Amino acid sequence: MENLEVMVTLFIIVILGYVLCKLGYMGDKFDQKLATIVIDITCPSLILSSVMGDTLPDRTLILPLLGVSILTYIILLAFGFFVPRFIAKDHDAQGMIGFTLMFANVGFIGYPIVASIFGPHAIFYAALLNMPNTFFIFTAGVMLIKGEYSIKQLNPKILFSPAMIAAFAAALLVAFNIRTPELIAKPVTMVGNITVPAALMIIGSSMARLPLHDIIGTPKVYVASLLRLCIIPLSLFFLFKALGVSEVVNAINTVVIAMPAASYGTMFCLKYGRNPALMTEITFITTVASIFTIPMITLLFK
């Protein structure tokens, strides 16, 4: 029930973004600027804030978590670049569906869900699992959204994006057991906390500009949503269970992967001049459906 309440709360913020757009407070230009602020400023702050707490995590889980997360995203690469060919014929649609299958809404929705299930300390573990996500979303994810799959199209600057730099800095803070002074940690945390409501309102605002029949979705949207919310997390759960991965590590990883489509998809579309309609449809459908699918998946390890 607590997990359901968290999901409903987050969905209400999406509806707020929808209403604000209809009232004229949000729109194309504002959303583009806000999306850039979220990607370049608030989300990196959120990543850093996850390692600025006073409680030290269980260090014995750090390497297993990183190992599982790297293997997870190697598997998801196959899903992202090959499976969409069987769902859509349009090249741009394939890229957006591939993005959906690869990337879950970990930073925006995953952290509060993980905290509600495993406790606040588990946010750090989710952040570790999210480190490969940070790398791939700003490399493979950008390729998928832009429709440019060649490694030659990879801009080296992406490897030094604010989110990547924040992930590297967070890893160093943990590796050297550096405690951040409260004078620094507090403002970083406050800025990072902007990420969740801002990203969800951007999704709602994008929804407000879609015709009703687009919000309802098409068959390919529902196929992609089923894969994102059920098939992929369940497949990975049973795979890692068969491989003998720790139950705690496997459970946290499964919850992280079971999140709805990453909000970055819509924001990348806005940033790189792509039509965000399909991405917004999938994000909307997966966000609504996850209200029911996430609590059901957590029954696997209750």
N, C-alpha and C positions, 0 to 999 in steps of 0.2 A: 504493500500500500504506500509506503514511504517513497519507493522508486516511482510509482505512478504519480504521486503528488509533485515530485521534482520535474517530471516530464511535462505535466500539465502547466506548471509554473513557467517553464521555458517557452512553451507554446503560446501562452498568453502574451509574452513579450513579442513574439512574431506577429500576433494579431495587432499589437500596439503599433508596430512598424507599418502594417497595412493601413490602419486608421490614420496615422500621421501623414502618409503619402496622399490619401484621399482628401485630407484637410489642407494639403499644400505645404506642410512643414518639411516633407522629404520629397525627393525626386531625382531625376537623372544626374544632374551636376553635383548636387549635395551628396548623393549616394556614392558617386565616384570618389569624391574627396574623402568621405568618411571611410570608405573601403580601403583607400590608400593609408589613412591614419591607422586603421586596425591592423593592416598587414605589416606596416613599417614601424609602428610605435607601440601600440597597446599589446599586441600579441607577443612580441619579444619581451615586453615587461612581464607578461603573464608567465612565460617560460622561466624567466629569472626568479620571479617571486616564489615559484614552486620549490626552490632550493634555499630559500632564505628563512626558513622556520627554525625554531630552537631545538626541536626534537630530531635527533639523528635517526635515520632509517636503519633497517636491518641490512647491513652491508653484505651479508651472505647471499642476498637475493639480487644484488646489482648485476653481477655477471650473467646469471641465468636469465634475467629480464632482458638484458641487452642482446644475448644470444637468440632468445626466442623472438624478439622484435625484429632483428635483422633477417632471420629465416622467414618470418611472417611476411615481410615486405618483398622478399625475393619471390615468394609464392604469389603475392598480390600483383607483382609486375606482370606475370603471365595472365592473370585475370584481366588486368587493365589494358593490355595491348593486343590480346588475341580473342578473348570472349566477345567483345562488342561487335566483331565482324559477323557474328551469328544473330545479332539482335537488330542491327540497323545497317542500311546500305550507304547512307550519307556519311561522308568522311568527318565532317564537323560533329555530327551526332555520335559517331563512334568514339571520338575523342572525349566528349562530355560524359558518355556512359562509362568509358574506361576510367575516367577520373572518379566517377561515382563508385565504381567497384574497388578502386585502390584506396580511396581516402575517406575515412570516417570523421565525424565531427568530434574529435577527441578534445581539443583545447577548449572548445566553446560549450559542449554539453557533456563530454566524457568525464571531466574532472569532478563536477558535482555529483554525477551518478556513481562514480567509483567511490567518492567520499561517503555517500549515503549507504553503500553496501558494505565497504570494507573499513571505513573510518577515515578521518582526515589525513592520517599518516600515509595512506595509500596513494594520495595525489602525487607524491614524489615518485612512486613506482610507475604510475601512469605517465608521468613526465619522462621517465627513462624509456618506457615503451614508445613514447611519442617522438623520441629523438630521430630514429630512422624516418618516421613520418615527416618530420620537419625537413630532412634532407631531400627525400623523394618528392614531396609536394612542391618544392621550389625548383625541382629539376624535371623529373618525369611528369609531374602534374602540370607544369607550365607548357611542356611539349604537347601534352594531350589537349589542353584547352586551345592552344595556338594552332594545333593541327600540324605541327612540324616535328616529325618523329626522328629525324636524323640527329645523331650526336653532334654533327657539325653545327646544328642550330643552337646548341647549348652555349649560352652566354656565361663565361667564367664568373662574371659578377654575381650571378645567381648564388654561387657557392659562398659568397660573402654578403648575402642579403642580411638585413637586420635580424630576422628570425634564426638564421643559421649561426650568426655571431653570438646571439643569445644562448643558443643550444650549446655551443662550444664553451662559452663562459660558465654556463650552469654545470657542465661536466667537470670543468676545472675546479669550481667551488666545492663540488662533492669529492673529487679525487684528492684534494689537498686539505679537506676538512676545514674550509674557511667559513667562519661565521660572519655574516654581513652585519655591520652596525645598523641599529634600528633607524638611525637618521637617514640611511640610504634605503633600507628594506621597506620602510613604511610608504614613501612616495612611489617606489617601484611597484609595490603591491596595489596601491590605490589606482595607479594608471592601468595596471594589468587587469584590474577588476572591471574596467570599462569594456573590455573585449567581448564578454558574453552578451550583455544587452545590446551593444552596438551592432555586432554581427547578426544577431537574431532580428533586430529591427530592419537591417538592410534586406534580409530575406523577405520580411513582411512587406517592405516597400516595393521590392521587385515583384512580388505577387500581385500587388495592387495595380500594376500596369499591364497585367495579363488578362485576356478575355476569360470569362468563366470556363469555357470549354477547354482552355489550356490548363487551368488550375486543376481541373478534374483529371487530366492526364490521358495518355494514349497507351495502347498495349505495351509498347517498348518501355514506357516509363514504369509500368507495373512489373515487368520482367526484371528490369534493372533494380527496382526497389526490393523485390523478393530475393535476388542474389545478394544485395548489400546487407539486408537486415537479417536474413535467415541462413541461406545456403553457405555463404562465405564464413561467418562466425562459427556455425556448427561444424563445418568441414575442418576448420583449423582446431577447434576444441577437441574433436575426436582424434585428429592426427597427432597433436601434441600429447594427448592422453595415452595413445598407443606408443609414443616414443618415450614415455616415462617421465615427462616434465612434471615438476612440482605442482601439486594441486592448486596452491595459492597463486603461483606464477601463471598457470594455465587459466585460472578463473579470471584474474585481472586482465590478462591479454584478451580473453574472449569478450569481456564486457567492453573493453576499449574498441575492439573491432566491430562490435554489434551496434555501434552508434549510427545515426542517420548520416546521409551524405554530407561531406565537409562544406561548411559555409564558404570556404575559400573558393569553391567552384564558381559561385555567383560573383564574388568579388574579383576573381581573376578575369572573368568574362567582361566585367565593366572596365577593368584596368587595361585589358588588351584589345578592347573594341570589338568583342564578340557579342552576338545576340544571346542574352542570358535566359531566354524563354525556356528552353529544354532543361537547362541546369536548374532553374528556379522551380520548374514543375517537379523534378526528381527530388530536390531538396525539400519541397513542401510535402510531397507524398511520404517520403521516408521519415520526416520529422513527425508527422501525424501518426503514422503507423508504428513508429518506435515507442509511442506511449504504451502500446500493448505488447510489442515483441520483446523489448528489453526485460520487463518483469518476467516474461515467460522463459527467456533464455537463462535468467539467473536461477531458475528452479533446478538447472542442471547441477549446481554445486551448493544448493542450500543444505 
